[in-house]
Amino acid sequence: MNWQTERSMTPTQYKRIIKALGMTQGGAGRFLGVSVRTAHRYCSGEAEIPTSVALLLRAMVHHGEEPAVPQWKRAA
């Protein structure tokens, strides 16, 4: 598979790739700039994984990049 042409991602692929990148579901949400709930919905199949997310995650794995996951911030 050529990561540049594979535009869709299944929930199973999403879960495998965030694990390969060393992220939790919540960490993936923070990294991607979406809510933790949205990240969980990507994993469960309740929400479609955007093409941009699929391409970014695959590019990171292909190039050996590690995500810089922002720290969780408690609401005031």
PDB file of N, CA, C, O and CB in Angstrom:
ATOM      1  N   MET A   1       0.836  -1.188   0.000  1.00  0.00           N
ATOM      2  CA  MET A   1       0.000   0.000   0.000  1.00  0.00           C
ATOM      3  C   MET A   1       0.879   1.249   0.000  1.00  0.00           C
ATOM      4  O   MET A   1       1.851   1.329   0.751  1.00  0.00           O
ATOM      5  CB  MET A   1      -0.950   0.000   1.217  1.00  0.00           C
ATOM      6  N   ASN A   2       0.544   2.197  -0.824  1.00  0.00           N
ATOM      7  CA  ASN A   2       1.221   3.486  -0.866  1.00  0.00           C
ATOM      8  C   ASN A   2       0.466   4.443   0.053  1.00  0.00           C
ATOM      9  O   ASN A   2      -0.692   4.767  -0.212  1.00  0.00           O
ATOM     10  CB  ASN A   2       1.300   4.044  -2.331  1.00  0.00           C
ATOM     11  N   TRP A   3       1.104   4.899   1.127  1.00  0.00           N
ATOM     12  CA  TRP A   3       0.419   5.731   2.115  1.00  0.00           C
ATOM     13  C   TRP A   3      -0.119   7.021   1.507  1.00  0.00           C
ATOM     14  O   TRP A   3      -1.060   7.603   2.047  1.00  0.00           O
ATOM     15  CB  TRP A   3       1.360   6.060   3.259  1.00  0.00           C
ATOM     16  N   GLN A   4       0.450   7.478   0.407  1.00  0.00           N
ATOM     17  CA  GLN A   4       0.009   8.732  -0.202  1.00  0.00           C
ATOM     18  C   GLN A   4      -1.285   8.599  -0.988  1.00  0.00           C
ATOM     19  O   GLN A   4      -1.975   9.591  -1.220  1.00  0.00           O
ATOM     20  CB  GLN A   4       1.079   9.259  -1.103  1.00  0.00           C
ATOM     21  N   THR A   5      -1.614   7.396  -1.394  1.00  0.00           N
ATOM     22  CA  THR A   5      -2.829   7.213  -2.193  1.00  0.00           C
ATOM     23  C   THR A   5      -3.978   6.606  -1.401  1.00  0.00           C
ATOM     24  O   THR A   5      -5.121   6.630  -1.857  1.00  0.00           O
ATOM     25  CB  THR A   5      -2.531   6.342  -3.383  1.00  0.00           C
ATOM     26  N   GLU A   6      -3.693   6.063  -0.225  1.00  0.00           N
ATOM     27  CA  GLU A   6      -4.745   5.464   0.609  1.00  0.00           C
ATOM     28  C   GLU A   6      -5.396   6.576   1.421  1.00  0.00           C
ATOM     29  O   GLU A   6      -4.848   7.024   2.428  1.00  0.00           O
ATOM     30  CB  GLU A   6      -4.166   4.341   1.551  1.00  0.00           C
ATOM     31  N   ARG A   7      -6.562   7.013   0.978  1.00  0.00           N
ATOM     32  CA  ARG A   7      -7.211   8.193   1.554  1.00  0.00           C
ATOM     33  C   ARG A   7      -8.192   7.895   2.682  1.00  0.00           C
ATOM     34  O   ARG A   7      -8.582   8.800   3.420  1.00  0.00           O
ATOM     35  CB  ARG A   7      -7.925   8.926   0.485  1.00  0.00           C
ATOM     36  N   SER A   8      -8.591   6.643   2.817  1.00  0.00           N
ATOM     37  CA  SER A   8      -9.533   6.309   3.882  1.00  0.00           C
ATOM     38  C   SER A   8      -8.824   5.471   4.934  1.00  0.00           C
ATOM     39  O   SER A   8      -7.747   4.924   4.697  1.00  0.00           O
ATOM     40  CB  SER A   8     -10.766   5.554   3.321  1.00  0.00           C
ATOM     41  N   MET A   9      -9.450   5.383   6.100  1.00  0.00           N
ATOM     42  CA  MET A   9      -8.879   4.608   7.189  1.00  0.00           C
ATOM     43  C   MET A   9     -10.019   4.001   7.981  1.00  0.00           C
ATOM     44  O   MET A   9     -10.977   4.689   8.333  1.00  0.00           O
ATOM     45  CB  MET A   9      -7.966   5.484   8.097  1.00  0.00           C
ATOM     46  N   THR A  10      -9.915   2.715   8.261  1.00  0.00           N
ATOM     47  CA  THR A  10     -10.934   2.049   9.060  1.00  0.00           C
ATOM     48  C   THR A  10     -10.640   2.283  10.542  1.00  0.00           C
ATOM     49  O   THR A  10      -9.520   2.644  10.903  1.00  0.00           O
ATOM     50  CB  THR A  10     -10.986   0.527   8.739  1.00  0.00           C
ATOM     51  N   PRO A  11     -11.628   2.083  11.389  1.00  0.00           N
ATOM     52  CA  PRO A  11     -11.376   2.207  12.832  1.00  0.00           C
ATOM     53  C   PRO A  11     -10.253   1.281  13.315  1.00  0.00           C
ATOM     54  O   PRO A  11      -9.449   1.673  14.160  1.00  0.00           O
ATOM     55  CB  PRO A  11     -12.654   1.906  13.607  1.00  0.00           C
ATOM     56  N   THR A  12     -10.198   0.071  12.791  1.00  0.00           N
ATOM     57  CA  THR A  12      -9.140  -0.864  13.178  1.00  0.00           C
ATOM     58  C   THR A  12      -7.767  -0.324  12.777  1.00  0.00           C
ATOM     59  O   THR A  12      -6.817  -0.406  13.556  1.00  0.00           O
ATOM     60  CB  THR A  12      -9.378  -2.243  12.533  1.00  0.00           C
ATOM     61  N   GLN A  13      -7.657   0.223  11.572  1.00  0.00           N
ATOM     62  CA  GLN A  13      -6.393   0.799  11.119  1.00  0.00           C
ATOM     63  C   GLN A  13      -6.010   1.991  11.993  1.00  0.00           C
ATOM     64  O   GLN A  13      -4.844   2.159  12.350  1.00  0.00           O
ATOM     65  CB  GLN A  13      -6.489   1.227   9.641  1.00  0.00           C
ATOM     66  N   TYR A  14      -7.005   2.821  12.336  1.00  0.00           N
ATOM     67  CA  TYR A  14      -6.769   3.991  13.184  1.00  0.00           C
ATOM     68  C   TYR A  14      -6.218   3.548  14.543  1.00  0.00           C
ATOM     69  O   TYR A  14      -5.233   4.102  15.030  1.00  0.00           O
ATOM     70  CB  TYR A  14      -8.078   4.811  13.369  1.00  0.00           C
ATOM     71  N   LYS A  15      -6.857   2.551  15.146  1.00  0.00           N
ATOM     72  CA  LYS A  15      -6.409   2.081  16.458  1.00  0.00           C
ATOM     73  C   LYS A  15      -4.987   1.529  16.382  1.00  0.00           C
ATOM     74  O   LYS A  15      -4.174   1.778  17.273  1.00  0.00           O
ATOM     75  CB  LYS A  15      -7.366   1.005  16.999  1.00  0.00           C
ATOM     76  N   ARG A  16      -4.690   0.787  15.328  1.00  0.00           N
ATOM     77  CA  ARG A  16      -3.344   0.216  15.174  1.00  0.00           C
ATOM     78  C   ARG A  16      -2.287   1.307  14.996  1.00  0.00           C
ATOM     79  O   ARG A  16      -1.199   1.228  15.566  1.00  0.00           O
ATOM     80  CB  ARG A  16      -3.308  -0.744  13.975  1.00  0.00           C
ATOM     81  N   ILE A  17      -2.615   2.311  14.211  1.00  0.00           N
ATOM     82  CA  ILE A  17      -1.611   3.328  13.905  1.00  0.00           C
ATOM     83  C   ILE A  17      -1.364   4.240  15.098  1.00  0.00           C
ATOM     84  O   ILE A  17      -0.223   4.644  15.326  1.00  0.00           O
ATOM     85  CB  ILE A  17      -2.045   4.154  12.700  1.00  0.00           C
ATOM     86  N   ILE A  18      -2.402   4.579  15.870  1.00  0.00           N
ATOM     87  CA  ILE A  18      -2.136   5.432  17.042  1.00  0.00           C
ATOM     88  C   ILE A  18      -1.343   4.633  18.090  1.00  0.00           C
ATOM     89  O   ILE A  18      -0.521   5.196  18.813  1.00  0.00           O
ATOM     90  CB  ILE A  18      -3.481   5.969  17.659  1.00  0.00           C
ATOM     91  N   LYS A  19      -1.594   3.328  18.165  1.00  0.00           N
ATOM     92  CA  LYS A  19      -0.814   2.488  19.082  1.00  0.00           C
ATOM     93  C   LYS A  19       0.637   2.423  18.617  1.00  0.00           C
ATOM     94  O   LYS A  19       1.556   2.524  19.429  1.00  0.00           O
ATOM     95  CB  LYS A  19      -1.416   1.059  19.173  1.00  0.00           C
ATOM     96  N   ALA A  20       0.845   2.255  17.307  1.00  0.00           N
ATOM     97  CA  ALA A  20       2.198   2.208  16.749  1.00  0.00           C
ATOM     98  C   ALA A  20       2.950   3.518  16.994  1.00  0.00           C
ATOM     99  O   ALA A  20       4.174   3.524  17.121  1.00  0.00           O
ATOM    100  CB  ALA A  20       2.140   1.911  15.246  1.00  0.00           C
ATOM    101  N   LEU A  21       2.212   4.618  17.059  1.00  0.00           N
ATOM    102  CA  LEU A  21       2.816   5.924  17.312  1.00  0.00           C
ATOM    103  C   LEU A  21       2.960   6.204  18.806  1.00  0.00           C
ATOM    104  O   LEU A  21       3.461   7.257  19.200  1.00  0.00           O
ATOM    105  CB  LEU A  21       1.986   7.019  16.658  1.00  0.00           C
ATOM    106  N   GLY A  22       2.520   5.260  19.633  1.00  0.00           N
ATOM    107  CA  GLY A  22       2.673   5.404  21.078  1.00  0.00           C
ATOM    108  C   GLY A  22       1.644   6.310  21.731  1.00  0.00           C
ATOM    109  O   GLY A  22       1.885   6.853  22.809  1.00  0.00           O
ATOM    110  N   MET A  23       0.486   6.475  21.076  1.00  0.00           N
ATOM    111  CA  MET A  23      -0.548   7.349  21.624  1.00  0.00           C
ATOM    112  C   MET A  23      -1.732   6.551  22.152  1.00  0.00           C
ATOM    113  O   MET A  23      -2.047   5.469  21.657  1.00  0.00           O
ATOM    114  CB  MET A  23      -1.018   8.337  20.566  1.00  0.00           C
ATOM    115  N   THR A  24      -2.376   7.107  23.162  1.00  0.00           N
ATOM    116  CA  THR A  24      -3.666   6.594  23.612  1.00  0.00           C
ATOM    117  C   THR A  24      -4.736   7.249  22.748  1.00  0.00           C
ATOM    118  O   THR A  24      -4.434   8.128  21.941  1.00  0.00           O
ATOM    119  CB  THR A  24      -3.906   6.877  25.147  1.00  0.00           C
ATOM    120  N   GLN A  25      -5.983   6.826  22.916  1.00  0.00           N
ATOM    121  CA  GLN A  25      -7.077   7.470  22.182  1.00  0.00           C
ATOM    122  C   GLN A  25      -7.181   8.935  22.578  1.00  0.00           C
ATOM    123  O   GLN A  25      -7.349   9.800  21.719  1.00  0.00           O
ATOM    124  CB  GLN A  25      -8.417   6.747  22.447  1.00  0.00           C
ATOM    125  N   GLY A  26      -7.081   9.218  23.869  1.00  0.00           N
ATOM    126  CA  GLY A  26      -7.143  10.609  24.333  1.00  0.00           C
ATOM    127  C   GLY A  26      -5.971  11.428  23.823  1.00  0.00           C
ATOM    128  O   GLY A  26      -6.137  12.579  23.419  1.00  0.00           O
ATOM    129  N   GLY A  27      -4.780  10.830  23.844  1.00  0.00           N
ATOM    130  CA  GLY A  27      -3.595  11.521  23.336  1.00  0.00           C
ATOM    131  C   GLY A  27      -3.708  11.810  21.853  1.00  0.00           C
ATOM    132  O   GLY A  27      -3.285  12.865  21.382  1.00  0.00           O
ATOM    133  N   ALA A  28      -4.280  10.869  21.119  1.00  0.00           N
ATOM    134  CA  ALA A  28      -4.484  11.086  19.686  1.00  0.00           C
ATOM    135  C   ALA A  28      -5.440  12.248  19.463  1.00  0.00           C
ATOM    136  O   ALA A  28      -5.232  13.063  18.564  1.00  0.00           O
ATOM    137  CB  ALA A  28      -5.025   9.808  19.008  1.00  0.00           C
ATOM    138  N   GLY A  29      -6.481  12.326  20.274  1.00  0.00           N
ATOM    139  CA  GLY A  29      -7.416  13.444  20.166  1.00  0.00           C
ATOM    140  C   GLY A  29      -6.725  14.776  20.404  1.00  0.00           C
ATOM    141  O   GLY A  29      -6.920  15.727  19.648  1.00  0.00           O
ATOM    142  N   ARG A  30      -5.910  14.844  21.468  1.00  0.00           N
ATOM    143  CA  ARG A  30      -5.184  16.089  21.754  1.00  0.00           C
ATOM    144  C   ARG A  30      -4.225  16.417  20.619  1.00  0.00           C
ATOM    145  O   ARG A  30      -4.139  17.568  20.193  1.00  0.00           O
ATOM    146  CB  ARG A  30      -4.411  15.980  23.088  1.00  0.00           C
ATOM    147  N   PHE A  31      -3.508  15.419  20.127  1.00  0.00           N
ATOM    148  CA  PHE A  31      -2.559  15.634  19.032  1.00  0.00           C
ATOM    149  C   PHE A  31      -3.265  16.145  17.779  1.00  0.00           C
ATOM    150  O   PHE A  31      -2.773  17.049  17.103  1.00  0.00           O
ATOM    151  CB  PHE A  31      -1.806  14.337  18.716  1.00  0.00           C
ATOM    152  N   LEU A  32      -4.427  15.555  17.476  1.00  0.00           N
ATOM    153  CA  LEU A  32      -5.149  15.916  16.254  1.00  0.00           C
ATOM    154  C   LEU A  32      -6.002  17.173  16.403  1.00  0.00           C
ATOM    155  O   LEU A  32      -6.537  17.686  15.420  1.00  0.00           O
ATOM    156  CB  LEU A  32      -6.025  14.772  15.828  1.00  0.00           C
ATOM    157  N   GLY A  33      -6.125  17.662  17.625  1.00  0.00           N
ATOM    158  CA  GLY A  33      -6.909  18.880  17.846  1.00  0.00           C
ATOM    159  C   GLY A  33      -8.411  18.638  17.857  1.00  0.00           C
ATOM    160  O   GLY A  33      -9.200  19.528  17.537  1.00  0.00           O
ATOM    161  N   VAL A  34      -8.796  17.420  18.230  1.00  0.00           N
ATOM    162  CA  VAL A  34     -10.219  17.091  18.338  1.00  0.00           C
ATOM    163  C   VAL A  34     -10.492  16.669  19.773  1.00  0.00           C
ATOM    164  O   VAL A  34      -9.566  16.396  20.537  1.00  0.00           O
ATOM    165  CB  VAL A  34     -10.632  15.960  17.326  1.00  0.00           C
ATOM    166  N   SER A  35     -11.750  16.618  20.128  1.00  0.00           N
ATOM    167  CA  SER A  35     -12.104  16.219  21.486  1.00  0.00           C
ATOM    168  C   SER A  35     -11.775  14.743  21.701  1.00  0.00           C
ATOM    169  O   SER A  35     -11.662  13.964  20.755  1.00  0.00           O
ATOM    170  CB  SER A  35     -13.601  16.485  21.759  1.00  0.00           C
ATOM    171  N   VAL A  36     -11.626  14.388  22.970  1.00  0.00           N
ATOM    172  CA  VAL A  36     -11.390  12.989  23.309  1.00  0.00           C
ATOM    173  C   VAL A  36     -12.564  12.147  22.825  1.00  0.00           C
ATOM    174  O   VAL A  36     -12.377  11.025  22.356  1.00  0.00           O
ATOM    175  CB  VAL A  36     -11.183  12.814  24.836  1.00  0.00           C
ATOM    176  N   ARG A  37     -13.766  12.689  22.939  1.00  0.00           N
ATOM    177  CA  ARG A  37     -14.961  11.973  22.472  1.00  0.00           C
ATOM    178  C   ARG A  37     -14.864  11.687  20.968  1.00  0.00           C
ATOM    179  O   ARG A  37     -15.180  10.581  20.529  1.00  0.00           O
ATOM    180  CB  ARG A  37     -16.241  12.794  22.780  1.00  0.00           C
ATOM    181  N   THR A  38     -14.437  12.664  20.188  1.00  0.00           N
ATOM    182  CA  THR A  38     -14.293  12.457  18.743  1.00  0.00           C
ATOM    183  C   THR A  38     -13.248  11.381  18.460  1.00  0.00           C
ATOM    184  O   THR A  38     -13.444  10.539  17.584  1.00  0.00           O
ATOM    185  CB  THR A  38     -13.904  13.778  18.040  1.00  0.00           C
ATOM    186  N   ALA A  39     -12.144  11.407  19.196  1.00  0.00           N
ATOM    187  CA  ALA A  39     -11.111  10.386  19.011  1.00  0.00           C
ATOM    188  C   ALA A  39     -11.677   8.996  19.307  1.00  0.00           C
ATOM    189  O   ALA A  39     -11.371   8.035  18.601  1.00  0.00           O
ATOM    190  CB  ALA A  39      -9.892  10.675  19.919  1.00  0.00           C
ATOM    191  N   HIS A  40     -12.498   8.894  20.345  1.00  0.00           N
ATOM    192  CA  HIS A  40     -13.130   7.611  20.674  1.00  0.00           C
ATOM    193  C   HIS A  40     -14.121   7.202  19.581  1.00  0.00           C
ATOM    194  O   HIS A  40     -14.261   6.020  19.270  1.00  0.00           O
ATOM    195  CB  HIS A  40     -13.848   7.695  22.042  1.00  0.00           C
ATOM    196  N   ARG A  41     -14.799   8.186  19.010  1.00  0.00           N
ATOM    197  CA  ARG A  41     -15.754   7.891  17.937  1.00  0.00           C
ATOM    198  C   ARG A  41     -15.027   7.399  16.683  1.00  0.00           C
ATOM    199  O   ARG A  41     -15.564   6.565  15.955  1.00  0.00           O
ATOM    200  CB  ARG A  41     -16.598   9.142  17.605  1.00  0.00           C
ATOM    201  N   TYR A  42     -13.827   7.896  16.420  1.00  0.00           N
ATOM    202  CA  TYR A  42     -13.031   7.368  15.306  1.00  0.00           C
ATOM    203  C   TYR A  42     -12.742   5.881  15.540  1.00  0.00           C
ATOM    204  O   TYR A  42     -12.827   5.072  14.615  1.00  0.00           O
ATOM    205  CB  TYR A  42     -11.698   8.167  15.148  1.00  0.00           C
ATOM    206  N   CYS A  43     -12.401   5.531  16.784  1.00  0.00           N
ATOM    207  CA  CYS A  43     -12.070   4.134  17.117  1.00  0.00           C
ATOM    208  C   CYS A  43     -13.273   3.213  17.032  1.00  0.00           C
ATOM    209  O   CYS A  43     -13.147   2.055  16.634  1.00  0.00           O
ATOM    210  CB  CYS A  43     -11.478   4.054  18.510  1.00  0.00           C
ATOM    211  N   SER A  44     -14.432   3.719  17.403  1.00  0.00           N
ATOM    212  CA  SER A  44     -15.629   2.873  17.433  1.00  0.00           C
ATOM    213  C   SER A  44     -16.332   2.804  16.078  1.00  0.00           C
ATOM    214  O   SER A  44     -17.202   1.958  15.871  1.00  0.00           O
ATOM    215  CB  SER A  44     -16.598   3.387  18.481  1.00  0.00           C
ATOM    216  N   GLY A  45     -15.961   3.682  15.166  1.00  0.00           N
ATOM    217  CA  GLY A  45     -16.624   3.717  13.870  1.00  0.00           C
ATOM    218  C   GLY A  45     -17.845   4.611  13.837  1.00  0.00           C
ATOM    219  O   GLY A  45     -18.539   4.676  12.822  1.00  0.00           O
ATOM    220  N   GLU A  46     -18.117   5.307  14.942  1.00  0.00           N
ATOM    221  CA  GLU A  46     -19.261   6.229  14.993  1.00  0.00           C
ATOM    222  C   GLU A  46     -19.025   7.485  14.165  1.00  0.00           C
ATOM    223  O   GLU A  46     -19.974   8.137  13.730  1.00  0.00           O
ATOM    224  CB  GLU A  46     -19.556   6.618  16.433  1.00  0.00           C
ATOM    225  N   ALA A  47     -17.758   7.824  13.949  1.00  0.00           N
ATOM    226  CA  ALA A  47     -17.408   9.006  13.151  1.00  0.00           C
ATOM    227  C   ALA A  47     -16.409   8.586  12.087  1.00  0.00           C
ATOM    228  O   ALA A  47     -15.507   7.789  12.343  1.00  0.00           O
ATOM    229  CB  ALA A  47     -16.821  10.152  14.048  1.00  0.00           C
ATOM    230  N   GLU A  48     -16.581   9.130  10.901  1.00  0.00           N
ATOM    231  CA  GLU A  48     -15.651   8.845   9.803  1.00  0.00           C
ATOM    232  C   GLU A  48     -14.323   9.533  10.071  1.00  0.00           C
ATOM    233  O   GLU A  48     -14.290  10.685  10.504  1.00  0.00           O
ATOM    234  CB  GLU A  48     -16.237   9.305   8.442  1.00  0.00           C
ATOM    235  N   ILE A  49     -13.248   8.838   9.816  1.00  0.00           N
ATOM    236  CA  ILE A  49     -11.912   9.398  10.006  1.00  0.00           C
ATOM    237  C   ILE A  49     -11.600  10.271   8.798  1.00  0.00           C
ATOM    238  O   ILE A  49     -11.580   9.785   7.668  1.00  0.00           O
ATOM    239  CB  ILE A  49     -10.832   8.269  10.189  1.00  0.00           C
ATOM    240  N   PRO A  50     -11.354  11.572   9.034  1.00  0.00           N
ATOM    241  CA  PRO A  50     -11.093  12.471   7.905  1.00  0.00           C
ATOM    242  C   PRO A  50      -9.862  12.053   7.099  1.00  0.00           C
ATOM    243  O   PRO A  50      -8.913  11.479   7.634  1.00  0.00           O
ATOM    244  CB  PRO A  50     -10.914  13.896   8.408  1.00  0.00           C
ATOM    245  N   THR A  51      -9.902  12.349   5.825  1.00  0.00           N
ATOM    246  CA  THR A  51      -8.777  12.044   4.935  1.00  0.00           C
ATOM    247  C   THR A  51      -7.495  12.678   5.453  1.00  0.00           C
ATOM    248  O   THR A  51      -6.435  12.054   5.408  1.00  0.00           O
ATOM    249  CB  THR A  51      -9.069  12.533   3.507  1.00  0.00           C
ATOM    250  N   SER A  52      -7.579  13.903   5.941  1.00  0.00           N
ATOM    251  CA  SER A  52      -6.383  14.592   6.435  1.00  0.00           C
ATOM    252  C   SER A  52      -5.758  13.852   7.610  1.00  0.00           C
ATOM    253  O   SER A  52      -4.533  13.797   7.722  1.00  0.00           O
ATOM    254  CB  SER A  52      -6.725  16.022   6.847  1.00  0.00           C
ATOM    255  N   VAL A  53      -6.581  13.284   8.488  1.00  0.00           N
ATOM    256  CA  VAL A  53      -6.082  12.522   9.632  1.00  0.00           C
ATOM    257  C   VAL A  53      -5.404  11.242   9.148  1.00  0.00           C
ATOM    258  O   VAL A  53      -4.314  10.903   9.608  1.00  0.00           O
ATOM    259  CB  VAL A  53      -7.234  12.188  10.614  1.00  0.00           C
ATOM    260  N   ALA A  54      -6.042  10.539   8.229  1.00  0.00           N
ATOM    261  CA  ALA A  54      -5.471   9.303   7.689  1.00  0.00           C
ATOM    262  C   ALA A  54      -4.109   9.572   7.043  1.00  0.00           C
ATOM    263  O   ALA A  54      -3.150   8.840   7.285  1.00  0.00           O
ATOM    264  CB  ALA A  54      -6.432   8.668   6.660  1.00  0.00           C
ATOM    265  N   LEU A  55      -4.028  10.616   6.228  1.00  0.00           N
ATOM    266  CA  LEU A  55      -2.769  10.937   5.554  1.00  0.00           C
ATOM    267  C   LEU A  55      -1.689  11.352   6.544  1.00  0.00           C
ATOM    268  O   LEU A  55      -0.539  10.928   6.423  1.00  0.00           O
ATOM    269  CB  LEU A  55      -2.986  12.044   4.535  1.00  0.00           C
ATOM    270  N   LEU A  56      -2.053  12.181   7.525  1.00  0.00           N
ATOM    271  CA  LEU A  56      -1.076  12.637   8.518  1.00  0.00           C
ATOM    272  C   LEU A  56      -0.507  11.463   9.305  1.00  0.00           C
ATOM    273  O   LEU A  56       0.710  11.333   9.437  1.00  0.00           O
ATOM    274  CB  LEU A  56      -1.716  13.650   9.476  1.00  0.00           C
ATOM    275  N   LEU A  57      -1.377  10.615   9.824  1.00  0.00           N
ATOM    276  CA  LEU A  57      -0.908   9.500  10.641  1.00  0.00           C
ATOM    277  C   LEU A  57      -0.049   8.535   9.826  1.00  0.00           C
ATOM    278  O   LEU A  57       0.980   8.060  10.307  1.00  0.00           O
ATOM    279  CB  LEU A  57      -2.095   8.756  11.251  1.00  0.00           C
ATOM    280  N   ARG A  58      -0.464   8.250   8.609  1.00  0.00           N
ATOM    281  CA  ARG A  58       0.334   7.348   7.765  1.00  0.00           C
ATOM    282  C   ARG A  58       1.679   7.972   7.390  1.00  0.00           C
ATOM    283  O   ARG A  58       2.692   7.274   7.345  1.00  0.00           O
ATOM    284  CB  ARG A  58      -0.444   6.984   6.490  1.00  0.00           C
ATOM    285  N   ALA A  59       1.698   9.262   7.124  1.00  0.00           N
ATOM    286  CA  ALA A  59       2.951   9.946   6.795  1.00  0.00           C
ATOM    287  C   ALA A  59       3.907   9.910   7.984  1.00  0.00           C
ATOM    288  O   ALA A  59       5.113   9.733   7.812  1.00  0.00           O
ATOM    289  CB  ALA A  59       2.678  11.406   6.374  1.00  0.00           C
ATOM    290  N   MET A  60       3.364  10.077   9.190  1.00  0.00           N
ATOM    291  CA  MET A  60       4.212  10.041  10.377  1.00  0.00           C
ATOM    292  C   MET A  60       4.865   8.674  10.549  1.00  0.00           C
ATOM    293  O   MET A  60       6.055   8.582  10.849  1.00  0.00           O
ATOM    294  CB  MET A  60       3.398  10.394  11.621  1.00  0.00           C
ATOM    295  N   VAL A  61       4.091   7.624  10.360  1.00  0.00           N
ATOM    296  CA  VAL A  61       4.650   6.277  10.468  1.00  0.00           C
ATOM    297  C   VAL A  61       5.685   6.060   9.373  1.00  0.00           C
ATOM    298  O   VAL A  61       6.773   5.550   9.638  1.00  0.00           O
ATOM    299  CB  VAL A  61       3.535   5.206  10.380  1.00  0.00           C
ATOM    300  N   HIS A  62       5.355   6.441   8.153  1.00  0.00           N
ATOM    301  CA  HIS A  62       6.265   6.247   7.014  1.00  0.00           C
ATOM    302  C   HIS A  62       7.609   6.943   7.237  1.00  0.00           C
ATOM    303  O   HIS A  62       8.662   6.399   6.905  1.00  0.00           O
ATOM    304  CB  HIS A  62       5.618   6.772   5.725  1.00  0.00           C
ATOM    305  N   HIS A  63       7.560   8.148   7.802  1.00  0.00           N
ATOM    306  CA  HIS A  63       8.779   8.939   7.983  1.00  0.00           C
ATOM    307  C   HIS A  63       9.414   8.764   9.361  1.00  0.00           C
ATOM    308  O   HIS A  63      10.429   9.392   9.661  1.00  0.00           O
ATOM    309  CB  HIS A  63       8.476  10.395   7.757  1.00  0.00           C
ATOM    310  N   GLY A  64       8.821   7.916  10.197  1.00  0.00           N
ATOM    311  CA  GLY A  64       9.384   7.663  11.520  1.00  0.00           C
ATOM    312  C   GLY A  64       9.272   8.832  12.474  1.00  0.00           C
ATOM    313  O   GLY A  64      10.105   8.996  13.365  1.00  0.00           O
ATOM    314  N   GLU A  65       8.253   9.639  12.291  1.00  0.00           N
ATOM    315  CA  GLU A  65       8.047  10.806  13.158  1.00  0.00           C
ATOM    316  C   GLU A  65       7.310  10.407  14.427  1.00  0.00           C
ATOM    317  O   GLU A  65       6.424   9.553  14.401  1.00  0.00           O
ATOM    318  CB  GLU A  65       7.263  11.904  12.416  1.00  0.00           C
ATOM    319  N   GLU A  66       7.685  11.032  15.535  1.00  0.00           N
ATOM    320  CA  GLU A  66       6.992  10.807  16.796  1.00  0.00           C
ATOM    321  C   GLU A  66       6.082  11.991  17.073  1.00  0.00           C
ATOM    322  O   GLU A  66       6.490  13.137  16.885  1.00  0.00           O
ATOM    323  CB  GLU A  66       7.997  10.595  17.960  1.00  0.00           C
ATOM    324  N   PRO A  67       4.845  11.732  17.520  1.00  0.00           N
ATOM    325  CA  PRO A  67       3.925  12.838  17.800  1.00  0.00           C
ATOM    326  C   PRO A  67       4.312  13.592  19.062  1.00  0.00           C
ATOM    327  O   PRO A  67       4.755  12.990  20.039  1.00  0.00           O
ATOM    328  CB  PRO A  67       2.503  12.318  17.931  1.00  0.00           C
ATOM    329  N   ALA A  68       4.147  14.894  19.042  1.00  0.00           N
ATOM    330  CA  ALA A  68       4.326  15.718  20.226  1.00  0.00           C
ATOM    331  C   ALA A  68       2.928  15.984  20.778  1.00  0.00           C
ATOM    332  O   ALA A  68       2.258  16.935  20.375  1.00  0.00           O
ATOM    333  CB  ALA A  68       5.102  17.065  19.901  1.00  0.00           C
ATOM    334  N   VAL A  69       2.502  15.133  21.700  1.00  0.00           N
ATOM    335  CA  VAL A  69       1.144  15.208  22.226  1.00  0.00           C
ATOM    336  C   VAL A  69       1.084  16.258  23.326  1.00  0.00           C
ATOM    337  O   VAL A  69       1.829  16.180  24.303  1.00  0.00           O
ATOM    338  CB  VAL A  69       0.678  13.830  22.759  1.00  0.00           C
ATOM    339  N   PRO A  70       0.195  17.247  23.168  1.00  0.00           N
ATOM    340  CA  PRO A  70       0.055  18.272  24.211  1.00  0.00           C
ATOM    341  C   PRO A  70      -0.437  17.642  25.515  1.00  0.00           C
ATOM    342  O   PRO A  70      -1.166  16.650  25.506  1.00  0.00           O
ATOM    343  CB  PRO A  70      -0.919  19.388  23.754  1.00  0.00           C
ATOM    344  N   GLN A  71      -0.029  18.231  26.618  1.00  0.00           N
ATOM    345  CA  GLN A  71      -0.482  17.768  27.922  1.00  0.00           C
ATOM    346  C   GLN A  71      -1.958  18.033  28.091  1.00  0.00           C
ATOM    347  O   GLN A  71      -2.500  18.989  27.536  1.00  0.00           O
ATOM    348  CB  GLN A  71       0.307  18.440  29.040  1.00  0.00           C
ATOM    349  N   TRP A  72      -2.609  17.176  28.866  1.00  0.00           N
ATOM    350  CA  TRP A  72      -4.015  17.338  29.165  1.00  0.00           C
ATOM    351  C   TRP A  72      -4.173  18.501  30.122  1.00  0.00           C
ATOM    352  O   TRP A  72      -3.421  18.621  31.089  1.00  0.00           O
ATOM    353  CB  TRP A  72      -4.616  16.045  29.754  1.00  0.00           C
ATOM    354  N   LYS A  73      -5.154  19.365  29.858  1.00  0.00           N
ATOM    355  CA  LYS A  73      -5.389  20.521  30.725  1.00  0.00           C
ATOM    356  C   LYS A  73      -6.746  20.367  31.393  1.00  0.00           C
ATOM    357  O   LYS A  73      -7.760  20.125  30.738  1.00  0.00           O
ATOM    358  CB  LYS A  73      -5.316  21.856  29.920  1.00  0.00           C
ATOM    359  N   ARG A  74      -6.741  20.509  32.677  1.00  0.00           N
ATOM    360  CA  ARG A  74      -7.961  20.422  33.454  1.00  0.00           C
ATOM    361  C   ARG A  74      -8.765  21.716  33.280  1.00  0.00           C
ATOM    362  O   ARG A  74      -8.217  22.816  33.362  1.00  0.00           O
ATOM    363  CB  ARG A  74      -7.641  20.161  34.951  1.00  0.00           C
ATOM    364  N   ALA A  75     -10.057  21.568  33.040  1.00  0.00           N
ATOM    365  CA  ALA A  75     -10.929  22.743  32.900  1.00  0.00           C
ATOM    366  C   ALA A  75     -10.997  23.490  34.223  1.00  0.00           C
ATOM    367  O   ALA A  75     -11.019  22.885  35.294  1.00  0.00           O
ATOM    368  CB  ALA A  75     -12.354  22.330  32.439  1.00  0.00           C
ATOM    369  N   ALA A  76     -11.029  24.796  34.131  1.00  0.00           N
ATOM    370  CA  ALA A  76     -11.073  25.629  35.353  1.00  0.00           C
ATOM    371  C   ALA A  76     -12.436  25.652  35.975  1.00  0.00           C
ATOM    372  O   ALA A  76     -12.636  26.302  37.000  1.00  0.00           O
ATOM    373  CB  ALA A  76     -10.646  27.046  35.050  1.00  0.00           C
TER     374      ALA A  76
END
